[in-house]
């Protein structure tokens, strides 16, 4: 059976915020930003979304370098 995931507004806001900050140049080292989530995990839906947004950008950049 497929798992249904319901995204709330705060999570989505976090994803968009992360992508906008990377695009604006406010976050220039994704490795460091992602490392911070490893040592201090997200504790809100906004932060979980922000982390997910950073991961999406990281994976897209990695794929474009190797693609």
C-alpha positions in Angstrom: 0.0 0.0 0.0 1.3 3.4 -0.9 2.1 5.8 1.9 0.2 9.1 1.8 2.1 12.2 2.9 0.3 15.3 3.7 2.4 18.4 3.5 1.4 21.3 5.6 1.8 25.0 4.7 4.7 25.6 7.1 6.7 22.7 5.4 6.0 24.2 2.0 7.0 27.7 3.2 10.3 26.2 4.4 11.0 24.6 1.1 10.4 27.8 -0.8 12.4 29.9 1.7 15.4 27.6 1.3 15.3 27.7 -2.5 14.8 31.5 -2.6 17.8 32.1 -0.2 20.1 29.9 -2.3 19.0 31.6 -5.5 19.5 35.0 -3.9 23.0 34.0 -2.8 22.3 34.1 0.9 23.4 30.5 1.2 26.6 29.9 -0.7 27.8 26.7 1.0 25.1 24.0 0.9 27.4 21.5 2.5 27.7 23.7 5.6 24.0 24.4 5.7 23.2 20.7 5.4 25.8 19.9 8.1 24.1 22.2 10.5 20.9 20.1 10.2 22.9 17.0 11.0 24.2 18.5 14.2 21.0 20.3 15.1 18.0 18.5 13.5 14.9 20.4 12.5 12.3 20.6 15.2 9.5 22.3 13.3 7.6 21.8 10.0 9.1 25.0 8.6 12.7 23.8 9.4 12.0 20.3 8.0 10.7 21.9 4.8 13.8 24.2 4.7 16.0 21.2 5.1 14.1 19.4 2.3 14.5 22.5 0.1 18.3 22.6 0.7 18.5 18.9 -0.2 16.6 19.4 -3.4 18.9 22.2 -4.5 21.9 20.2 -3.5 20.8 17.2 -5.5 19.9 19.3 -8.5 23.3 21.0 -8.5 25.1 17.7 -8.0 23.1 16.1 -10.9 23.9 19.1 -13.2 27.6 18.8 -12.5 27.6 15.1 -13.3 25.0 15.1 -16.0 
